[in-house]
């Protein structure tokens, strides 16, 4: 039976919850503040910009060099800002990773690395650098706008990131999931310090926050350190935002774009109506089906499309249960594009027809079990697994109400041959996208591309 630490759930304030995972497995603790909000063409890029601005300094540490010096004083505590997607929601986060006290020299055991690291977070969130009129520092806003603008332009110039973003926009079209995480570069440059300051105030009072802690400090002590740093900080979160299943188009979308690439980017998406909440057993079978198709080393796609036919450099698949879509990616030259796409459909057809062996099914189980067993070895992985469950199940839960991810994992491992075939037959072709088609080599691929 797979085992993961269950969280202890404590209320930090009426609108804020702590999920604490007790473990002495790691040398560093990990505390992350997640902000969860709906995907929006204006809000998503502005939240990313806001977090970059907040990370530049605080009233107590008015320069980035002073902030870094403080982190160095705390035995090199790591500070990270991140922005990412989960279904139809967007998440912006701040993470601190202080060294566990037991690894400190005895003379420094009274430093309180965790409490001091939480204090740094509180400074970043509640006391950012501002001009005398109360607005976020205009010079910092302008610098971060330009930096984010350059990052977006750079991403568009790289074939792998451009193709992934373009495919996502085509696949999800007008769904929230298809909204770009960082938005349009020209839109970023239009943001004002006044607008970003208003967003900062709205963020602190009207958005959904979740706090995760992974480490050896008892949950009650973590909560006390949080309250000491954040005082009466108490956001009033809006209702939870569900992720809706992808709406398949009436006809298959096919889009080809030309670009001088040595290796084209082919995406093939299959969509289904498998609801992960109402049909957890079918969803579990689809997870194992994906492992068999292209998720594991030695998958059908790897063996057939790459090794047997020699059509491509790489070919794998990913299953997004929240949207009920299966996406196959293939790095392939234009001369092999059509044959590679047909080979992909052949592999999917083999699973639908039951043309796979019990040995292959067992290999898929072994691969999936191995992934699950590695989760406790990474605080980041533990955090992501439970955050995903929390986003699916909702908010304001007691420890007994949060669905144990291990239950879902065991359902995947118990899926049988018939379950896999039935799940596979719930998928149909949705969108095919290809970037490539011209002779020549793209300068952005000089370092190897995908």
C-alpha positions, -999 to 999 in steps of 0.1 A, spaced: 0 0 0 14 34 -10 18 58 19 20 97 19 20 119 50 -15 134 56 -16 170 64 -27 186 97 -51 214 89 -52 245 110 -69 279 106 -43 307 106 -72 332 104 -108 332 93 -98 333 56 -65 314 57 -57 277 62 -24 260 69 -18 224 56 12 211 76 29 178 66 51 165 94 83 149 82 120 148 91 129 134 57 145 166 44 174 188 54 153 219 46 118 228 55 95 242 28 67 268 33 47 280 3 20 306 1 -2 298 -29 -26 323 -45 -53 307 -65 -74 326 -90 -94 321 -122 -76 324 -156 -83 359 -170 -66 377 -199 -60 408 -178 -55 393 -144 -31 364 -152 -2 385 -166 -7 412 -140 -4 387 -112 28 374 -127 42 410 -129 30 418 -94 49 389 -79 81 399 -98 78 434 -84 72 422 -49 103 401 -50 125 432 -56 126 445 -20 107 456 10 105 484 35 129 465 58 151 453 29 149 482 4 173 467 -21 175 432 -36 211 430 -23 199 436 13 172 410 9 197 385 -4 221 393 24 193 386 49 186 352 32 224 345 34 223 353 71 196 327 75 220 300 63 212 305 27 174 302 29 160 298 -6 133 322 -18 114 314 -50 85 330 -68 65 309 -93 35 312 -116 18 282 -132 -14 267 -145 -37 240 -130 -67 233 -152 -88 264 -154 -71 282 -125 -38 301 -123 -15 299 -93 11 324 -81 33 314 -52 61 324 -29 83 297 -12 109 298 15 131 268 22 151 273 55 175 247 68 161 225 95 173 234 130 189 200 137 215 207 110 226 240 126 257 243 147 247 242 184 257 278 188 231 289 163 201 268 174 183 299 187 183 317 153 148 304 145 153 300 108 117 291 101 102 321 119 127 345 103 120 331 69 83 336 74 91 371 85 108 377 51 76 364 33 55 388 54 77 417 44 75 408 7 37 404 8 26 432 32 54 458 30 68 461 -5 88 490 -17 66 520 -24 70 556 -35 61 585 -11 26 586 -25 19 550 -16 22 535 -50 45 505 -58 79 519 -68 75 532 -103 111 525 -113 108 489 -102 75 484 -120 90 497 -152 121 475 -149 100 444 -142 76 452 -171 106 453 -195 120 421 -180 87 402 -184 82 417 -219 117 404 -229 109 370 -214 77 367 -234 94 377 -267 123 353 -259 97 325 -253 80 331 -286 114 330 -304 121 294 -291 103 267 -311 96 244 -282 79 270 -260 62 287 -289 47 255 -302 35 244 -267 18 278 -261 3 279 -296 -11 244 -293 -26 251 -259 -43 282 -273 -57 262 -303 -68 233 -282 -87 252 -255 -97 281 -277 -120 303 -256 -118 282 -225 -100 297 -194 -74 270 -197 -63 284 -230 -55 319 -217 -17 326 -218 -1 326 -184 20 357 -191 -3 374 -217 6 397 -245 39 416 -242 24 449 -254 -4 445 -228 23 441 -201 40 473 -211 7 492 -207 3 483 -170 8 513 -147 21 515 -111 -14 528 -101 -30 497 -116 -5 473 -100 -9 489 -66 -46 485 -68 -41 448 -77 -17 443 -48 -44 456 -23 -71 434 -40 -48 404 -38 -43 408 -1 -80 411 7 -100 393 -19 -81 363 -33 -78 327 -23 -47 318 -3 -34 284 8 -4 278 30 16 246 28 43 236 52 65 205 49 90 199 77 97 187 113 82 217 132 48 209 147 18 225 129 8 246 160 43 261 162 43 269 125 9 286 130 23 307 159 53 318 139 30 327 110 8 349 132 38 365 148 50 376 113 16 383 96 -4 397 125 -41 399 117 -37 392 80 -70 376 70 -80 375 33 -116 370 23 -114 344 -5 -140 340 -32 -157 306 -38 -135 278 -52 -131 278 -90 -139 244 -106 -120 232 -136 -145 222 -164 -140 193 -188 -126 204 -222 -153 210 -248 -144 190 -279 -150 208 -313 -176 194 -337 -148 187 -363 -112 179 -358 -89 210 -358 -58 207 -379 -33 236 -380 1 236 -397 25 265 -393 57 269 -412 91 276 -396 126 266 -406 132 239 -381 155 209 -382 130 191 -360 93 199 -363 69 199 -333 38 177 -337 10 177 -311 -19 152 -313 -48 156 -288 -75 131 -280 -104 143 -258 -129 123 -237 -158 129 -214 -143 111 -184 -152 132 -153 -124 126 -126 -149 134 -98 -178 113 -109 -158 85 -126 -126 81 -105 -122 44 -115 -124 52 -152 -101 82 -147 -76 58 -130 -78 34 -159 -71 63 -183 -40 72 -163 -26 37 -166 -36 37 -203 -15 69 -208 15 52 -190 12 23 -215 8 45 -245 36 71 -239 42 79 -203 68 53 -194 102 43 -207 96 16 -233 61 28 -240 42 18 -272 49 52 -288 86 50 -279 90 15 -292 69 18 -323 72 54 -336 109 59 -326 126 25 -323 108 3 -349 100 29 -375 128 54 -368 105 84 -375 114 108 -347 137 118 -320 111 116 -292 75 107 -288 55 106 -256 21 114 -241 6 131 -211 -29 128 -196 -46 158 -180 -74 143 -159 -89 177 -149 -96 185 -186 -100 149 -197 -75 152 -225 -47 130 -237 -19 148 -255 9 132 -276 40 151 -285 64 141 -312 96 158 -323 97 149 -360 111 161 -393 87 174 -420 95 144 -443 82 120 -416 54 141 -403 25 122 -419 39 88 -413 46 97 -376 10 109 -371 -4 77 -386 19 57 -363 6 76 -333 -30 68 -343 -20 31 -348 -6 29 -312 -38 45 -298 -58 21 -319 -39 -9 -306 -49 0 -270 -85 5 -281 -85 -29 -297 -68 -46 -268 -37 -53 -289 -13 -52 -260 1 -79 -237 -3 -85 -200 35 -80 -197 31 -45 -212 3 -37 -188 25 -49 -158 54 -27 -170 30 3 -170 20 -5 -134 56 -9 -124 65 25 -140 35 42 -123 42 26 -89 78 38 -92 67 74 -98 44 72 -68 70 59 -45 94 87 -54 69 114 -43 79 113 -6 115 119 -17 106 154 -28 89 182 -8 80 198 -41 63 167 -53 44 162 -20 32 198 -22 20 194 -58 1 162 -52 -18 175 -22 -25 209 -38 -40 191 -68 -63 172 -45 -72 204 -27 -81 222 -59 -103 193 -69 -120 188 -36 -125 224 -26 -117 245 5 -123 245 42 -117 208 46 -109 188 77 -80 163 75 -106 135 71 -123 152 42 -93 157 19 -92 128 -5 -61 108 1 -40 108 -32 -29 72 -23 -65 60 -29 -64 74 -64 -30 59 -69 -42 24 -58 -71 27 -82 -47 33 -110 -26 2 -100 -57 -20 -98 -71 -11 -132 -74 -42 -154 -71 -49 -191 -108 -44 -197 -107 -11 -178 -79 2 -199 -96 -8 -232 -129 8 -220 -112 40 -210 -92 42 -243 -124 40 -263 -138 71 -246 -112 92 -264 -115 107 -299 -93 129 -320 -96 166 -312 -67 188 -324 -36 182 -345 -9 209 -346 24 210 -364 52 236 -364 78 231 -391 78 226 -428 106 247 -442 141 235 -451 168 249 -429 177 251 -392 163 275 -367 190 295 -349 170 289 -316 177 252 -320 215 254 -320 216 241 -284 197 210 -292 160 220 -293 137 195 -276 
